[in-house]
């Protein structure tokens, strides 16, 4: 078990944190939100929070900056537990930042140390909630987008099959359409030319002739 020396204001005794006793950061350390340019903000929760009602305006401003800055850190939603880095992120003089950090109402209110793939960083329960919401929305948009693209592909496929020499019966076969679409997604990620659709039909015919339930099986 290793102890992590936490950065403290000059003149203060260093406080050691037992790394083995720290909670693990609940998100994948490699998780990224590369297109994440805004964050959900529960303004009612913020406006009525004990921190906002008690901390002075300059501290509140720095705290909000830290919420935003954590969105671009690795892992996303964390902060370095290092005064030099935190001062640089906030564009403050180191002594000025250490003075803020040592206050009863600090900009790091409710930020706690955690383990991130062997590194000790800071996390905040509300920020974790925001990140989880963002990841959930991103996955929802991804699934909805793929569902919409698949629906459009299948709608165009009957005409493409006819154009490639297929029969109307083939163009009306839902199972065949699914198999041809799967083959084309795998082997023809670009434009679905007549030749590629014909090759997909031939591959499906060969698979059925070999006793396999089509190329999508």
Secondary structure, 3 states (H helix, E strand, C coil): CCEEECCCCCCCCCCEEEHHHCCECCCCCCCCCCCCCCCCCCHHHHHCCHHHHHCCHHHHHHHHHHHHHHCCCCCCCCEECCHHHHHHHCCCCHHHHHHHHCCCCCCCCCCEEEEECCEEEEECHHHHHHHHHHHHHHHHHHHHHHHHHHHHHHHHHHHHHHHCCCCHHHHCCHHHHHHHHHHHHHHCCCCCCHHHHHHHHHHHHHHHHCCCCCCCC
